Amino acid sequence: CFALQQTLKDLGHEVLVIDYKQPYIESTNRPFSWSIFRDKLLSPMSLFRYTKSIIHRLLSEKRFESFKKKFVSCTMPCTETTIPQDFEAYLIGSDQVWSIDCTSKYDLVFWGQFKRKRNTKLFSYAISTNMKSLNTIRESSWNKILNEFNNLSFREKNTSDYIKHRTNRNVSVNIDPTLLLERNAWNRILDSKIQDGKYILVYQVRRIPGKENTLNNYATQLASKMECKVVNLTYDYSPQEFVSLFCYATYVITSSFHGSVFGLIFNKPMSVVCLGDGHDDRYVNLLKSVGAESALMKINEIFNEKTIDYELVNKKLDKLRMDSLLYLKTILQ
């Protein structure tokens, strides 16, 4: 969100982020819930774990709110019926906004079905979703949805191909907003306190039963060889710390799309682990598209350090960045 906002500002636009409080996301990220608390009362151990997690969740919320205040220009909080009306154009994107896994159901706002003035325009940028979510939309609903959008842009080619086949409409494929900003732009929000020390960074957002510690084990092995520590990136870090930890890492080990993204942005040597759980495609396709597939490894492999040709990667990334900037310039001219 920050990256897309900053890119649009750099292109000369006045930008506000609509602070839409999506009901399911708000409920799942709330630090404390009475209903969950009541459910845990019958199990002292579960109650203890939940109570302990509240402290971390409150701290996380505080850190995100602090970042938002400092770096993101927001409207007043709103619901699907109170979306602000004083805009010339609305831009919806990016990560998982069409995924019912994240929103629990078909979300009217993210799918462009909200009240706005007739003379305004509606665009998408690098929307990411999955086939399960797309298949929940009835045939009769597609024209209604797509007719709302002046232009459509998706992050994954398979989504773009699906929409083209189903609707016979031209759509664009564009890079994730985080990749629109070059390294120098990200340097502006770094936390300088992070740079002290040499460390292997682990960022894992999905876990495979029986192999939960595999990435940590890889990191420990490499840290022993390099004589440095291991930092495991969890939600206990602020957005600034998150970006900073990637910037100053000696080596990155990840099974995450955005872990791969920030490794690329900061030109880090890294190993990107394929878990084989059906969710590897997003970062596999990204790495292949920029010539960084040498970073890929399977979770069952013996660990070896990977080498990436960043001279090649940066050239390919620059080309993808220019194409995506051209899309934004064209739709908003």
N, C-alpha and C positions, 0 to 999 in steps of 0.2 A: 504493500500500500504506500509506504514511504517512497519507494523507488519510482512508482508510477506517478505519484504526486510531483516528485522532484523533476522528473523528466518533462512533464507537461508544463511546469513552471519555467524550466530551461527553454522550452519552445515558445515562451512568451505569453502563456495563458494565465488567467486568474483561476486558481483551483481551490475548491473546498471538498473535503471528504465528507460524504453524508454519513453521519454517525447512526447508522441503522442498527437497532437492537433486535437482531434476529432471535426469536423466542427460544428455539432449541439450543442454539449456541450460548445464549445468555444463561440458560438454566444449567447446562453442563459445566460451564466455567465459573459458576457462582461459588465463592469460597466455602459457603456454608448452606446446607439445605436441611430444614427440619424433618422432611420426609425420609431422607437418607439417614439422618441421625436416629430417628425412631426405629428404622429397620435394623440398625446396628446394636440396639440396646440389648438384644438377646444373646449377643456374642461379645464378651468382654474384649477379646483380642481384636476383633473387627472394629469395635468402638474405639479402642486405643489407637489403631492404625489410622482410622478416619480423623480422630481428634488431632493426631500428630500432623496429618496432611493439611489440615486447615491452616496451620501456621505457614506452611510453605506456599499454599495457594493465596493467602492474604499478602505475603511478601511478593509473590509473582505479580499479583494484580497491581500492587503499589508500583512496582518497577515498570510495568507496561503503561500504566497511567502517566507516570513521570515522563517516559519517552514520548508518549502521545502529545502531552502538553508542550513539550519542547520542540518536537520535530514534525508533527502532523497538524495541518490546519483543518479543524472539524467544524461541522454545523452543530447545532444543539442536538441532543439525542432524539431519535424519532422512531416511530413504528411504521408498518406498511401503509397505514392510513394517514400518516402525517409527514410524508416525504416532502421536503421543501420544494416550492414551485418556482423560485426565482432564478432559474438557470437557463442558459441557451442550449446547453447540451449535457447529456448524462453519459457517463462511461462506466460500464460494468466489467469488472475483472478483478482478480484473476484466479487465484488458486482455489480449486474445488467449489466455486460458487454454484455450479450446477450439479453438485454431488449430494444425493439424498443421505449419504452416510454422514455428512457434516451438518445437514439442515433438518434431518428426520423425515422431511416430506418435500414435495414440490413447492418451492418458495416463490411467491408471487413477485417480490421485489427483485431478486436475483435473476429471474427469468423475464424481467422487463414489464411485468403486468402490474404497474402502479400508476396512480393518477398523476398526470403532468399536463402542462399546457400544450395545445394543439400544434403550435409553431416550434416546439422544441425538438431536438434530435436525440436519438438514442443509439449508442454504439457499444460494442463489446471489445475488450482487449485481452487476448490470450486466455480465454476462459478454459479452465481445466475441469474435467468430469470423468465419468467412467461409463462403461456400456450398460451396467445395471441401471444407472440413473436415467440414461437416455431412453432405455426401453420401457420405463414407467410412463412415458408421455404417450398419450393416445394419438393416433393418426390425425384425428380431427383437431387436435390442439396445436399441431406444429405450425400450420399456416397462421393461426392467431398469434402465436409467440413470435415467429420470425418476421411477421409483418410489422411488428413494433420496432424492429431494429433497422436503422438505415444502413449499417455495415456490421458484419460479424467477423470476429477473429477468435481463433482457438489456439491453445498451446500445443496440443498433440495432433499429429497428422491423421491418426486413426479416427479421432473425433471429427476432424474436418471432412474426411472421406465419407464418414457415416452421414453427416448433415447434407453433404452434396448429393449423395445417393438417395436420401430420403426426401429431400425437398427440391432438388434440381436448382439449388441456389449457389452462387459463387461465394466462397468464404476464404478468409486468409488464415495462414498459420504464422504465428509470431512467437518470439522468445519470451520467456518468463520476465516479468517486470524487473526483477532483481538484476537481470543481465543487461538491462537498458543502461544502467549506470556503470561507468567505468570505475576502475579501482580508485582513482583520485577523488571521485564523488563520495565513495564509501569512507575514505580516509577522514572526511570531515566529521564523522560521528564516532570515531574510535575513542575508546577509553584507554588512555595512556598507561593506566595502572596495570593493565594486563600484560604489557610487553616484557616485564621482568621474568626471566627464567626460560628454560628450554623444556619443551614438552611435546608429547604425542597427543593429539586431540582425537577423541572418540565421540562420534555423534550417531546415535542409533535410535530410530523412532519406531521400529517394528522388531518384534522378537519371535524367534522360532522355538517351540517347546523342545527342551533338551539341549538347546544350543544358545541359551540366553547370554552366556558369558564369552562366546567365541570372539567377538570383536575386541573385548577387553583383554582376552588372552593374547590375541595378535599384538595389541598395543604394548602389553607388558613385555612380550618377547622382544619387540623392537626397541622399547625404552631401555631394556637391559643392555642391548648392543650399543645404543647411542649414549648411554649413561645420562638419562634424563628421566623426568617424571611423566605420568599419564594424567591427563585431565579429561574427565568424562562429562560431556556437555549435557546438562539436564535442564529442566524448566526452572531451576533455581537461579538462572542468569537473566539479566535484563537484555533487551534487544541490542543495546550498545555493546554489552559484554559478549553477547553471542557473535556479533560481527568481528569484534576485536580478537576473540579467541581463534577464529579462523585466520585472521591477518597475521598474528604473531606465532602461529603453530610451526613447529619444525616439520611435522608430518601429520596428515589427516587420514583417519580410518573411519569410513562411514557406510551406512546402508540407506541413505536418505537422498532424495532429489535435491533439496536445498543445501544439504551438506556438500553434494557434488558441485552445485552452483557456486557456493562461496569458496570452495577449493579452487575452482577454475578462475574466479575473479581475482584471487590473490596469488594465482600461479603456484599453488602448493603441490609438492610431491604427495600423492595420496593413493590409497587403495579403496576402491568402491566395491563393497561386497554384495553379490547377488544372493538373496536368501531363497530363491526358488519357490516363493509363496504366491506367485501370480501378480505381484506388485512391483516388480523390478523394471518394467518396460520404460517408465518415465525417465529414469536416469540412464538406463542403457541407451535409449534413443538419443538423449541429449549428448552423452559422451561420444557416441558414434558420429553425430552430426558435426562435432567440432574437432574430430580426429584425436580424441582422448580415450579411445576404447582400451588402450593399453593399461589403464588404471583398473579395469574390471577384473574381478576374481570371484570364484564360487566359494560358498561358505565351507565346503568340505576340503578346499585346497590347503596344501602346506603353505604357510605365509612366506612371501618373498616381497621385498620392496619393489615398487613399480616406478617406471620412468615415463614421463609425459613430455612430448615435444611441444613446449609452450610457444615456440616461435610459430609453428603451424596452427596451434589452437587459437592463438590470439588473432591471427589473420582471418580464420574462419569465423571466429566470434565477432570480429569487427564487421564482417560482411552481413551476418545475421542481424546484428545491431542496427546497421544502416538501413536494412530492408524494413525492420520493424519501426524505426523512426520515420521512415518514409510513409508507412501506413498511417501513423498518427498524424503526421503533417497533412496528408492528403484528406483524411476524413474531417479534420478540424479547421481546414483553411477557410 
